[in-house]
Amino acid sequence: MAYGNKVKFHYDVPAYIKKQLAEAAKKLNMTATELLTRTIEEEYERVINEKKQKSDR
């Protein structure tokens, strides 16, 4: 489901991952969804930059 620039994912996350995510998000004063989104975006950027570096060689 798309919400403007955002995409809402529907999938099952194991309970222990949800707990870790919630605890980490609480320490950062954000929601678990925000933390997961930020993590995914950062990983996407890292992969794209890696691909660019490989293609520049």
A tleap script that builds the chain and sets N, CA, C and O, in Angstrom:
source leaprc.protein.ff14SB
mol = sequence {
  NMET ALA TYR GLY ASN LYS VAL LYS PHE HIE
  TYR ASP VAL PRO ALA TYR ILE LYS LYS GLN
  LEU ALA GLU ALA ALA LYS LYS LEU ASN MET
  THR ALA THR GLU LEU LEU THR ARG THR ILE
  GLU GLU GLU TYR GLU ARG VAL ILE ASN GLU
  LYS LYS GLN LYS SER ASP CARG
}
set mol.1.N position { 0.834 -1.174 0.000 }
set mol.1.CA position { 0.000 0.000 0.000 }
set mol.1.C position { 0.886 1.247 0.000 }
set mol.1.O position { 1.791 1.359 0.827 }
set mol.2.N position { 0.648 2.136 -0.871 }
set mol.2.CA position { 1.478 3.340 -0.961 }
set mol.2.C position { 0.805 4.506 -0.248 }
set mol.2.O position { -0.403 4.710 -0.369 }
set mol.3.N position { 1.591 5.256 0.484 }
set mol.3.CA position { 1.132 6.457 1.176 }
set mol.3.C position { 2.077 7.580 0.781 }
set mol.3.O position { 3.078 7.816 1.459 }
set mol.4.N position { 1.775 8.266 -0.295 }
set mol.4.CA position { 2.684 9.305 -0.767 }
set mol.4.C position { 3.982 8.653 -1.202 }
set mol.4.O position { 3.980 7.795 -2.084 }
set mol.5.N position { 5.092 9.048 -0.593 }
set mol.5.CA position { 6.392 8.459 -0.897 }
set mol.5.C position { 6.647 7.194 -0.103 }
set mol.5.O position { 7.610 6.477 -0.375 }
set mol.6.N position { 5.811 6.910 0.864 }
set mol.6.CA position { 6.033 5.790 1.764 }
set mol.6.C position { 5.287 4.556 1.260 }
set mol.6.O position { 4.247 4.659 0.609 }
set mol.7.N position { 5.830 3.419 1.568 }
set mol.7.CA position { 5.190 2.155 1.240 }
set mol.7.C position { 4.954 1.419 2.544 }
set mol.7.O position { 5.861 1.299 3.367 }
set mol.8.N position { 3.762 0.936 2.731 }
set mol.8.CA position { 3.462 0.191 3.944 }
set mol.8.C position { 3.595 -1.296 3.639 }
set mol.8.O position { 2.928 -1.819 2.746 }
set mol.9.N position { 4.461 -1.971 4.389 }
set mol.9.CA position { 4.689 -3.390 4.192 }
set mol.9.C position { 3.819 -4.193 5.147 }
set mol.9.O position { 3.650 -3.827 6.310 }
set mol.10.N position { 3.282 -5.265 4.653 }
set mol.10.CA position { 2.498 -6.172 5.476 }
set mol.10.C position { 3.217 -7.510 5.491 }
set mol.10.O position { 3.232 -8.221 4.487 }
set mol.11.N position { 3.802 -7.849 6.605 }
set mol.11.CA position { 4.487 -9.118 6.724 }
set mol.11.C position { 4.591 -9.491 8.196 }
set mol.11.O position { 4.451 -8.645 9.079 }
set mol.12.N position { 4.836 -10.756 8.439 }
set mol.12.CA position { 4.977 -11.231 9.804 }
set mol.12.C position { 6.422 -11.097 10.256 }
set mol.12.O position { 7.347 -11.501 9.551 }
set mol.13.N position { 6.600 -10.537 11.416 }
set mol.13.CA position { 7.926 -10.383 12.013 }
set mol.13.C position { 7.932 -11.249 13.272 }
set mol.13.O position { 7.010 -11.166 14.083 }
set mol.14.N position { 8.963 -12.078 13.440 }
set mol.14.CA position { 9.015 -12.916 14.646 }
set mol.14.C position { 8.937 -12.074 15.919 }
set mol.14.O position { 9.411 -10.938 15.954 }
set mol.15.N position { 8.336 -12.642 16.958 }
set mol.15.CA position { 8.109 -11.918 18.210 }
set mol.15.C position { 9.409 -11.410 18.832 }
set mol.15.O position { 9.443 -10.292 19.346 }
set mol.16.N position { 10.483 -12.212 18.794 }
set mol.16.CA position { 11.729 -11.771 19.418 }
set mol.16.C position { 12.331 -10.583 18.667 }
set mol.16.O position { 12.988 -9.740 19.278 }
set mol.17.N position { 12.115 -10.505 17.355 }
set mol.17.CA position { 12.597 -9.356 16.573 }
set mol.17.C position { 11.761 -8.122 16.928 }
set mol.17.O position { 12.302 -7.028 17.084 }
set mol.18.N position { 10.458 -8.300 17.053 }
set mol.18.CA position { 9.593 -7.179 17.434 }
set mol.18.C position { 10.013 -6.615 18.784 }
set mol.18.O position { 10.042 -5.399 18.974 }
set mol.19.N position { 10.340 -7.502 19.723 }
set mol.19.CA position { 10.742 -7.060 21.056 }
set mol.19.C position { 12.045 -6.273 20.988 }
set mol.19.O position { 12.152 -5.202 21.586 }
set mol.20.N position { 13.036 -6.792 20.268 }
set mol.20.CA position { 14.319 -6.094 20.132 }
set mol.20.C position { 14.131 -4.748 19.449 }
set mol.20.O position { 14.721 -3.747 19.857 }
set mol.21.N position { 13.316 -4.731 18.421 }
set mol.21.CA position { 13.057 -3.501 17.674 }
set mol.21.C position { 12.377 -2.467 18.575 }
set mol.21.O position { 12.750 -1.294 18.569 }
set mol.22.N position { 11.385 -2.901 19.343 }
set mol.22.CA position { 10.671 -1.992 20.241 }
set mol.22.C position { 11.602 -1.428 21.315 }
set mol.22.O position { 11.534 -0.241 21.636 }
set mol.23.N position { 12.470 -2.277 21.870 }
set mol.23.CA position { 13.403 -1.819 22.905 }
set mol.23.C position { 14.406 -0.810 22.343 }
set mol.23.O position { 14.683 0.215 22.967 }
set mol.24.N position { 14.942 -1.105 21.173 }
set mol.24.CA position { 15.908 -0.194 20.550 }
set mol.24.C position { 15.236 1.129 20.187 }
set mol.24.O position { 15.813 2.196 20.395 }
set mol.25.N position { 14.034 1.063 19.654 }
set mol.25.CA position { 13.307 2.269 19.263 }
set mol.25.C position { 13.002 3.139 20.481 }
set mol.25.O position { 13.097 4.365 20.417 }
set mol.26.N position { 12.640 2.501 21.581 }
set mol.26.CA position { 12.329 3.249 22.801 }
set mol.26.C position { 13.548 4.031 23.275 }
set mol.26.O position { 13.423 5.175 23.711 }
set mol.27.N position { 14.740 3.412 23.191 }
set mol.27.CA position { 15.978 4.085 23.602 }
set mol.27.C position { 16.273 5.286 22.710 }
set mol.27.O position { 16.874 6.265 23.153 }
set mol.28.N position { 15.848 5.205 21.452 }
set mol.28.CA position { 16.092 6.289 20.495 }
set mol.28.C position { 14.926 7.282 20.441 }
set mol.28.O position { 14.939 8.224 19.649 }
set mol.29.N position { 13.922 7.059 21.290 }
set mol.29.CA position { 12.750 7.920 21.364 }
set mol.29.C position { 12.009 7.999 20.024 }
set mol.29.O position { 11.656 9.081 19.557 }
set mol.30.N position { 11.786 6.842 19.424 }
set mol.30.CA position { 11.022 6.768 18.179 }
set mol.30.C position { 10.184 5.492 18.200 }
set mol.30.O position { 10.334 4.655 19.090 }
set mol.31.N position { 9.312 5.356 17.222 }
set mol.31.CA position { 8.505 4.138 17.160 }
set mol.31.C position { 9.296 3.035 16.472 }
set mol.31.O position { 10.272 3.296 15.769 }
set mol.32.N position { 8.862 1.808 16.686 }
set mol.32.CA position { 9.513 0.663 16.052 }
set mol.32.C position { 9.390 0.752 14.529 }
set mol.32.O position { 10.313 0.374 13.808 }
set mol.33.N position { 8.273 1.242 14.052 }
set mol.33.CA position { 8.071 1.391 12.605 }
set mol.33.C position { 9.051 2.401 12.025 }
set mol.33.O position { 9.631 2.173 10.964 }
set mol.34.N position { 9.234 3.519 12.723 }
set mol.34.CA position { 10.193 4.532 12.266 }
set mol.34.C position { 11.612 3.972 12.233 }
set mol.34.O position { 12.363 4.222 11.290 }
set mol.35.N position { 11.973 3.218 13.260 }
set mol.35.CA position { 13.310 2.636 13.321 }
set mol.35.C position { 13.507 1.618 12.201 }
set mol.35.O position { 14.555 1.600 11.556 }
set mol.36.N position { 12.519 0.786 11.972 }
set mol.36.CA position { 12.609 -0.204 10.907 }
set mol.36.C position { 12.713 0.480 9.550 }
set mol.36.O position { 13.509 0.070 8.707 }
set mol.37.N position { 11.926 1.505 9.340 }
set mol.37.CA position { 11.973 2.257 8.083 }
set mol.37.C position { 13.335 2.888 7.880 }
set mol.37.O position { 13.899 2.822 6.788 }
set mol.38.N position { 13.866 3.501 8.929 }
set mol.38.CA position { 15.182 4.144 8.834 }
set mol.38.C position { 16.277 3.113 8.534 }
set mol.38.O position { 17.173 3.363 7.728 }
set mol.39.N position { 16.192 1.971 9.183 }
set mol.39.CA position { 17.169 0.910 8.962 }
set mol.39.C position { 17.123 0.415 7.526 }
set mol.39.O position { 18.164 0.226 6.897 }
set mol.40.N position { 15.931 0.206 7.010 }
set mol.40.CA position { 15.766 -0.256 5.628 }
set mol.40.C position { 16.297 0.790 4.655 }
set mol.40.O position { 16.988 0.446 3.696 }
set mol.41.N position { 15.984 2.057 4.889 }
set mol.41.CA position { 16.457 3.127 4.009 }
set mol.41.C position { 17.980 3.227 4.018 }
set mol.41.O position { 18.596 3.409 2.968 }
set mol.42.N position { 18.593 3.109 5.202 }
set mol.42.CA position { 20.054 3.173 5.306 }
set mol.42.C position { 20.706 1.998 4.590 }
set mol.42.O position { 21.723 2.162 3.917 }
set mol.43.N position { 20.126 0.826 4.734 }
set mol.43.CA position { 20.675 -0.359 4.065 }
set mol.43.C position { 20.535 -0.224 2.550 }
set mol.43.O position { 21.442 -0.598 1.807 }
set mol.44.N position { 19.419 0.302 2.097 }
set mol.44.CA position { 19.206 0.520 0.665 }
set mol.44.C position { 20.268 1.462 0.110 }
set mol.44.O position { 20.858 1.191 -0.935 }
set mol.45.N position { 20.512 2.573 0.812 }
set mol.45.CA position { 21.531 3.532 0.381 }
set mol.45.C position { 22.916 2.893 0.336 }
set mol.45.O position { 23.687 3.141 -0.591 }
set mol.46.N position { 23.232 2.065 1.344 }
set mol.46.CA position { 24.529 1.393 1.387 }
set mol.46.C position { 24.704 0.468 0.187 }
set mol.46.O position { 25.769 0.438 -0.430 }
set mol.47.N position { 23.660 -0.284 -0.141 }
set mol.47.CA position { 23.726 -1.213 -1.274 }
set mol.47.C position { 23.872 -0.447 -2.580 }
set mol.47.O position { 24.668 -0.838 -3.435 }
set mol.48.N position { 23.126 0.627 -2.752 }
set mol.48.CA position { 23.204 1.434 -3.971 }
set mol.48.C position { 24.607 2.027 -4.120 }
set mol.48.O position { 25.180 2.007 -5.209 }
set mol.49.N position { 25.158 2.557 -3.019 }
set mol.49.CA position { 26.508 3.135 -3.068 }
set mol.49.C position { 27.551 2.074 -3.382 }
set mol.49.O position { 28.501 2.341 -4.119 }
set mol.50.N position { 27.389 0.883 -2.839 }
set mol.50.CA position { 28.310 -0.218 -3.137 }
set mol.50.C position { 28.274 -0.567 -4.621 }
set mol.50.O position { 29.313 -0.789 -5.243 }
set mol.51.N position { 27.074 -0.612 -5.176 }
set mol.51.CA position { 26.925 -0.923 -6.605 }
set mol.51.C position { 27.575 0.157 -7.461 }
set mol.51.O position { 28.217 -0.148 -8.466 }
set mol.52.N position { 27.408 1.429 -7.063 }
set mol.52.CA position { 28.026 2.535 -7.806 }
set mol.52.C position { 29.543 2.418 -7.771 }
set mol.52.O position { 30.209 2.610 -8.787 }
set mol.53.N position { 30.086 2.103 -6.600 }
set mol.53.CA position { 31.536 1.980 -6.466 }
set mol.53.C position { 32.067 0.844 -7.346 }
set mol.53.O position { 33.119 0.982 -7.971 }
set mol.54.N position { 31.360 -0.250 -7.392 }
set mol.54.CA position { 31.780 -1.392 -8.210 }
set mol.54.C position { 31.723 -1.053 -9.692 }
set mol.54.O position { 32.592 -1.465 -10.460 }
set mol.55.N position { 30.695 -0.298 -10.100 }
set mol.55.CA position { 30.557 0.053 -11.511 }
set mol.55.C position { 31.559 1.140 -11.921 }
set mol.55.O position { 31.890 1.253 -13.102 }
set mol.56.N position { 32.042 1.935 -10.971 }
set mol.56.CA position { 33.022 2.987 -11.271 }
set mol.56.C position { 34.434 2.440 -11.471 }
set mol.56.O position { 35.300 3.125 -12.015 }
set mol.57.N position { 34.654 1.234 -11.040 }
set mol.57.CA position { 36.007 0.650 -11.145 }
set mol.57.C position { 36.331 0.221 -12.534 }
set mol.57.O position { 37.424 -0.287 -12.785 }
savepdb mol mol.pdb
quit
